[in-house]
Amino acid sequence: MADDLRLQAEQRARVLIDRQLRDAGWVVQDRSETNLFAGTGVAVREVIMAKGHGRVDYLLYVDQRVVGVIEAKPEGTPLSGVEWQSAMYAEGLPPAVRLKALTRDGRLPFVFEASGSESHFTNGYDPQPRARRIFAFPQPGTLARIVRGAEADPKWPTWRAKVRHLPPLDIAALRPAQITAVEGIERSLAEQRFDRSLVQMATGAGKTYTAVTECYRLLKHGGFTRVLFLVDRNNLADQTLAEFQNYRTPGDGRRFTELYNVDKLSSAGMLGSSSVVISRCFSTSPPMSCGRSVRACCCNGRSAGSDRSNNLTTNAVRAAKGVVEDVRRADSAIRRAAGRRPGYPVDDRAGPAARRTSGRVGAGVQGAYWVRSLLVSQPAWRAPAW
């Protein structure tokens, strides 16, 4: 009975996975009906692997070449516990399939684990490949672009490899706090110990200019293809666009917008030629004590899912939610250290303890007004549904 229930759960998961693959542009086929010319990306179900390697749930073809596998599990199964199984499939290609396979060190470069409600992805071209949670399956064109980038630059095939070898930062036009922020972001990206970064700077310290500087470096040298810049008010979108237009790049002094297209996201969607997209993010954070809201800059240049504007915006909003949660936790910790209760503003009336604490919190945050760059968890505010 338990085996029957588990089989039903796996079948339900595969129905969801089939739908998600089709939504991402894949053609899903049974093994007996395989037609590799049906589309750019073809996902073939239940392919028998070499002896001792079992049967893979999905074998992925891009441009008629095998590039990856998907291991499907019932919903609720910890996917980190089945990574060994996916790795076994990636190494166990039958001879007939291996002739049309794209391999790296004898293994397929793209490995997925999925349950219908959760998906993990391992990019074998990364300098230290490991499973990472993704919001949606990537489009076939996205995997094809990764392959082309790896073939064009075998030494540093992905952005995770490129950010480890960025050129020295030109500090001529930067303030000390901005230099610290940029170097911290790039160090975090290179080390890959966390899946997001938070820059905390005082009002007037030049956060937008810092973000534009980092966007330029990641687009030019870091292998990023697109940046989504989120703001919480329309007038901030205009200010941000003006900052990009006025930014002079190091070296030749050309304007940012002469090299990369910068656009505001509209109801018509996102232009395919856009390198930077500025969008208003609705209800992603509560107001701060000074009446302002947190601004989030999401620089995930390579979206794991679709390149279409709706998926890109959805992924960014989810990332912004994570940033808000991180800031809220940081705010609570800082207030505990300062002897204040979470949810109460800290200003110049907070006393010497808060002012002493502010000197130890965050690069570039000085004085009693450091809380202006933090999220204040107001007692009446509740996180929106995501």
C-alpha positions as CSV (number, residue, x, y, z in Angstrom):
1,M,0.0,0.0,0.0
2,A,2.8,2.4,0.9
3,D,4.6,1.6,-2.4
4,D,1.4,2.4,-4.3
5,L,1.0,5.7,-2.5
6,R,4.6,6.6,-3.2
7,L,4.2,5.7,-6.9
8,Q,1.1,7.9,-7.1
9,A,3.1,10.7,-5.4
10,E,5.9,10.4,-8.0
11,Q,3.4,10.4,-10.8
12,R,1.9,13.6,-9.5
13,A,5.3,15.1,-9.3
14,R,6.0,14.2,-12.9
15,V,2.8,15.8,-14.0
16,L,3.9,19.0,-12.4
17,I,7.5,18.7,-13.8
18,D,6.1,18.1,-17.3
19,R,4.0,21.3,-17.0
20,Q,7.0,23.3,-15.7
21,L,9.2,22.1,-18.5
22,R,6.7,23.0,-21.2
23,D,6.2,26.4,-19.6
24,A,10.0,26.9,-20.0
25,G,9.9,26.0,-23.6
26,W,10.9,22.3,-23.5
27,V,9.2,19.6,-25.7
28,V,8.5,16.7,-23.4
29,Q,8.4,13.3,-25.1
30,D,8.2,9.6,-24.2
31,R,11.2,7.4,-25.1
32,S,9.3,5.5,-27.8
33,E,8.3,8.8,-29.5
34,T,11.6,10.6,-29.4
35,N,12.1,13.3,-32.0
36,L,15.1,15.4,-31.3
37,F,14.2,17.9,-34.1
38,A,10.8,18.8,-32.4
39,G,12.4,21.8,-30.8
40,T,15.6,23.4,-29.5
41,G,15.1,21.6,-26.2
42,V,13.7,18.1,-25.8
43,A,13.1,16.3,-22.5
44,V,12.8,12.5,-23.0
45,R,11.1,10.5,-20.2
46,E,12.3,7.2,-18.7
47,V,15.6,6.7,-20.6
48,I,17.5,3.5,-19.8
49,M,21.1,4.2,-18.9
50,A,24.1,2.0,-19.1
51,K,24.2,-1.2,-17.1
52,G,24.2,-0.6,-13.4
53,H,23.0,3.0,-13.7
54,G,19.3,2.4,-13.8
55,R,16.7,4.6,-15.6
56,V,16.8,8.3,-15.6
57,D,13.5,10.2,-15.2
58,Y,14.3,12.8,-17.9
59,L,17.2,13.1,-20.3
60,L,17.6,16.7,-21.7
61,Y,18.7,17.4,-25.2
62,V,19.6,20.9,-26.5
63,D,20.3,21.2,-30.2
64,Q,20.2,17.4,-30.6
65,R,22.9,16.9,-28.0
66,V,22.4,15.4,-24.5
67,V,23.3,18.1,-21.9
68,G,21.7,17.0,-18.6
69,V,19.3,14.9,-16.6
70,I,16.4,15.4,-14.2
71,E,15.8,13.2,-11.2
72,A,12.1,13.4,-10.2
73,K,11.0,12.7,-6.6
74,P,7.7,12.9,-4.7
75,E,6.8,16.2,-3.3
76,G,8.3,16.8,0.1
77,T,11.4,14.6,-0.5
78,P,14.6,16.4,0.6
79,L,16.3,16.9,-2.7
80,S,19.8,17.2,-1.2
81,G,19.5,13.5,-0.4
82,V,19.1,12.4,-4.0
83,E,22.0,14.3,-5.5
84,W,24.1,11.1,-5.6
85,Q,21.5,9.5,-7.8
86,S,21.5,12.3,-10.3
87,A,25.3,12.2,-10.4
88,M,25.2,8.5,-11.1
89,Y,22.9,9.1,-14.1
90,A,25.1,11.8,-15.4
91,E,28.0,9.4,-15.5
92,G,26.1,6.4,-16.9
93,L,25.2,7.3,-20.4
94,P,24.7,4.3,-22.7
95,P,27.0,4.1,-25.7
96,A,24.4,5.2,-28.3
97,V,23.6,8.3,-26.3
98,R,27.2,9.2,-25.4
99,L,28.0,9.7,-29.1
100,K,25.6,12.7,-29.1
101,A,26.4,13.9,-25.6
102,L,28.1,17.1,-24.4
103,T,30.2,16.1,-21.4
104,R,32.6,17.8,-19.0
105,D,35.2,15.6,-17.3
106,G,33.1,12.5,-18.4
107,R,29.9,13.8,-16.9
108,L,26.9,15.8,-18.2
109,P,27.2,19.4,-17.3
110,F,23.6,20.1,-16.2
111,V,22.0,18.1,-13.4
112,F,18.6,18.7,-11.9
113,E,16.6,17.3,-9.0
114,A,12.9,18.2,-8.9
115,S,9.7,17.4,-6.9
116,G,7.2,19.6,-8.6
117,S,7.3,22.2,-5.8
118,E,11.1,22.5,-5.5
119,S,14.0,22.3,-8.0
120,H,17.7,22.1,-7.6
121,F,20.3,22.7,-10.3
122,T,24.0,21.9,-10.6
123,N,26.0,23.7,-13.3
124,G,29.0,21.5,-14.0
125,Y,30.8,24.5,-15.6
126,D,31.0,26.3,-12.3
127,P,34.5,26.3,-10.6
128,Q,33.0,24.5,-7.6
129,P,29.8,22.8,-8.9
130,R,27.1,22.3,-6.2
131,A,23.3,22.0,-6.2
132,R,21.4,25.4,-5.9
133,R,17.7,25.9,-5.5
134,I,16.1,27.6,-8.5
135,F,12.6,29.1,-9.1
136,A,12.0,27.5,-12.5
137,F,13.6,25.3,-15.0
138,P,15.9,27.3,-17.4
139,Q,14.9,27.6,-21.0
140,P,16.7,25.5,-23.6
141,G,18.2,28.8,-25.0
142,T,19.6,29.6,-21.5
143,L,21.5,26.3,-21.3
144,A,22.6,26.7,-24.9
145,R,24.0,30.2,-24.0
146,I,25.9,28.7,-21.1
147,V,27.4,26.1,-23.3
148,R,28.4,28.7,-25.9
149,G,30.0,30.8,-23.2
150,A,31.9,27.8,-21.8
151,E,33.2,26.9,-25.3
152,A,34.2,30.5,-26.0
153,D,36.1,30.8,-22.7
154,P,37.0,27.4,-21.3
155,K,39.2,28.9,-18.6
156,W,36.4,31.0,-17.0
157,P,33.3,29.4,-18.4
158,T,30.6,30.9,-16.1
159,W,30.0,34.2,-14.3
160,R,30.9,32.4,-11.0
161,A,34.3,31.8,-12.5
162,K,34.6,35.3,-14.0
163,V,33.8,37.2,-10.8
164,R,36.9,35.6,-9.2
165,H,39.1,37.3,-11.7
166,L,37.7,40.9,-12.0
167,P,40.2,43.6,-12.8
168,P,41.3,46.0,-10.0
169,L,38.7,48.6,-9.0
170,D,39.3,52.2,-10.3
171,I,38.8,54.1,-7.0
172,A,39.4,57.7,-8.4
173,A,35.7,58.7,-8.4
174,L,34.7,56.6,-5.3
175,R,34.4,57.5,-1.6
176,P,35.9,55.2,1.0
177,A,32.5,53.7,1.9
178,Q,31.7,53.1,-1.7
179,I,35.1,51.3,-2.2
180,T,34.3,49.1,0.8
181,A,30.9,48.3,-0.5
182,V,32.0,47.3,-4.0
183,E,34.9,45.2,-2.8
184,G,32.6,43.5,-0.3
185,I,30.0,42.6,-3.0
186,E,32.7,41.2,-5.3
187,R,34.3,39.3,-2.4
188,S,30.9,37.8,-1.5
189,L,30.2,36.8,-5.2
190,A,33.7,35.2,-5.5
191,E,33.5,33.2,-2.3
192,Q,29.9,32.0,-3.0
193,R,29.2,31.3,0.7
194,F,25.8,33.1,0.6
195,D,23.1,33.4,-2.0
196,R,22.5,37.1,-1.5
197,S,24.4,40.2,-0.4
198,L,23.2,43.2,1.6
199,V,24.9,46.7,1.3
200,Q,24.1,48.9,4.3
201,M,25.0,52.6,3.8
202,A,23.9,55.9,5.4
203,T,21.6,58.4,3.6
204,G,23.6,60.5,1.2
205,A,26.5,58.0,1.1
206,G,26.0,57.3,-2.7
207,K,24.2,54.0,-2.7
208,T,22.9,54.5,-6.3
209,Y,26.3,55.4,-7.7
210,T,27.8,52.4,-5.9
211,A,25.2,50.2,-7.5
212,V,25.8,51.6,-10.9
213,T,29.5,51.1,-10.5
214,E,29.0,47.4,-9.6
215,C,26.5,46.9,-12.4
216,Y,29.1,48.2,-14.9
217,R,31.8,45.9,-13.6
218,L,29.6,42.8,-13.6
219,L,28.2,43.5,-17.1
220,K,31.6,44.2,-18.6
221,H,33.9,41.8,-16.7
222,G,31.7,39.5,-14.6
223,G,29.8,37.6,-17.3
224,F,26.4,39.1,-16.3
225,T,23.9,39.7,-19.1
226,R,21.1,41.6,-17.4
227,V,20.5,43.5,-14.1
228,L,17.1,44.2,-12.6
229,F,17.1,47.4,-10.4
230,L,14.2,47.7,-8.0
231,V,12.9,50.9,-6.5
232,D,9.9,51.6,-4.4
233,R,8.7,54.9,-5.9
234,N,8.3,56.2,-9.5
235,N,10.4,59.3,-8.9
236,L,13.3,57.0,-7.7
237,A,13.1,55.2,-11.0
238,D,13.6,58.5,-12.8
239,Q,16.5,59.4,-10.5
240,T,18.1,56.0,-11.0
241,L,17.8,56.2,-14.8
242,A,19.5,59.6,-14.7
243,E,22.3,58.2,-12.6
244,F,23.0,55.5,-15.2
245,Q,22.8,58.0,-18.0
246,N,25.3,60.3,-16.3
247,Y,27.7,57.6,-15.2
248,R,31.1,57.8,-16.9
249,T,32.9,54.5,-17.2
250,P,36.5,54.2,-16.1
251,G,39.2,54.4,-18.8
252,D,37.6,55.9,-21.9
253,G,35.0,58.0,-20.0
254,R,32.1,56.9,-22.1
255,R,28.6,57.1,-20.7
256,F,27.1,53.9,-19.3
257,T,24.1,54.2,-21.7
258,E,26.4,54.3,-24.7
259,L,27.6,50.8,-23.9
260,Y,24.5,49.2,-22.4
261,N,20.8,49.8,-22.8
262,V,19.0,51.0,-19.7
263,D,15.2,50.9,-19.7
264,K,12.3,51.3,-17.3
265,L,10.0,48.3,-17.2
266,S,6.6,49.1,-18.6
267,S,3.3,47.3,-19.2
268,A,4.6,46.3,-22.6
269,G,7.2,44.1,-21.0
270,M,11.0,44.0,-21.2
271,L,13.0,44.7,-24.3
272,G,15.3,41.8,-25.3
273,S,18.2,44.3,-25.8
274,S,18.0,45.7,-22.3
275,S,21.0,45.2,-20.1
276,V,19.6,47.1,-17.1
277,V,15.9,47.2,-16.3
278,I,14.5,49.6,-13.7
279,S,11.2,48.6,-12.1
280,R,9.1,49.7,-9.2
281,C,8.7,46.9,-6.6
282,F,5.3,47.0,-4.9
283,S,4.9,46.3,-1.2
284,T,8.2,44.6,-0.7
285,S,9.1,46.4,2.5
286,P,7.4,48.3,5.4
287,P,8.1,52.0,5.9
288,M,11.2,52.9,8.0
289,S,11.1,55.2,11.0
290,C,12.1,58.1,8.8
291,G,9.2,57.5,6.4
292,R,11.2,55.9,3.7
293,S,11.2,52.4,2.4
294,V,14.0,50.0,1.7
295,R,15.3,50.0,-1.9
296,A,16.6,46.8,-3.2
297,C,19.0,46.3,-6.1
298,C,18.8,42.7,-7.5
299,C,21.8,42.0,-9.6
300,N,21.2,38.4,-10.5
301,G,22.3,38.9,-14.1
302,R,21.8,35.2,-15.0
303,S,18.2,34.2,-14.1
304,A,18.0,30.5,-13.6
305,G,14.5,30.4,-15.2
306,S,13.0,32.1,-18.2
307,D,14.4,35.3,-19.7
308,R,10.9,36.7,-20.1
309,S,10.0,39.8,-18.2
310,N,7.3,38.1,-16.0
311,N,9.6,35.4,-14.7
312,L,12.5,37.8,-14.3
313,T,10.3,40.2,-12.2
314,T,8.9,37.3,-10.2
315,N,12.4,36.0,-9.3
316,A,13.5,39.5,-8.4
317,V,10.5,40.1,-6.1
318,R,11.3,36.8,-4.4
319,A,14.9,37.9,-4.0
320,A,13.7,41.2,-2.6
321,K,11.6,39.3,-0.1
322,G,14.8,37.5,1.1
323,V,16.6,40.8,1.4
324,V,13.8,42.3,3.5
325,E,13.9,39.2,5.8
326,D,17.7,39.6,6.1
327,V,17.5,43.2,7.0
328,R,14.8,42.6,9.5
329,R,17.0,40.0,11.3
330,A,20.0,42.3,11.2
331,D,17.8,45.1,12.6
332,S,16.7,43.0,15.5
333,A,20.2,41.9,16.3
334,I,21.5,45.5,16.2
335,R,18.8,46.7,18.5
336,R,19.4,43.9,21.0
337,A,23.0,45.0,21.0
338,A,22.0,48.6,21.6
339,G,19.6,47.7,24.3
340,R,16.5,48.7,22.4
341,R,13.4,46.7,21.6
342,P,12.8,45.7,17.9
343,G,10.1,47.9,16.3
344,Y,11.2,51.2,17.9
345,P,13.1,53.8,16.0
346,V,16.6,54.7,17.0
347,D,17.5,58.3,16.6
348,D,19.6,61.0,18.3
349,R,17.4,60.6,21.4
350,A,18.4,56.9,21.8
351,G,21.3,57.8,24.1
352,P,25.0,57.1,24.1
353,A,24.6,53.3,23.9
354,A,23.0,53.4,20.5
355,R,25.5,55.9,19.2
356,R,28.4,53.8,20.4
357,T,26.8,50.7,18.7
358,S,26.3,52.6,15.4
359,G,30.1,53.0,15.1
360,R,30.4,49.2,15.0
361,V,27.6,48.4,12.6
362,G,28.2,48.3,8.8
363,A,30.7,50.0,6.6
364,G,30.0,53.7,5.9
365,V,27.3,54.0,8.6
366,Q,28.1,56.8,11.0
367,G,26.3,58.8,13.7
368,A,23.0,58.3,15.4
369,Y,21.0,58.3,12.1
370,W,22.5,55.0,10.9
371,V,19.0,53.5,11.3
372,R,17.9,55.4,8.2
373,S,19.6,52.8,6.1
374,L,18.0,49.9,8.0
375,L,14.6,48.3,8.0
376,V,12.5,49.0,11.0
377,S,10.0,46.2,11.8
378,Q,7.0,48.2,12.7
379,P,4.7,46.3,15.2
380,A,1.6,46.9,13.0
381,W,3.2,45.8,9.8
382,R,2.9,42.2,8.4
383,A,4.8,40.6,5.6
384,P,2.7,40.5,2.4
385,A,1.7,37.2,0.8
386,W,4.2,36.1,-1.9
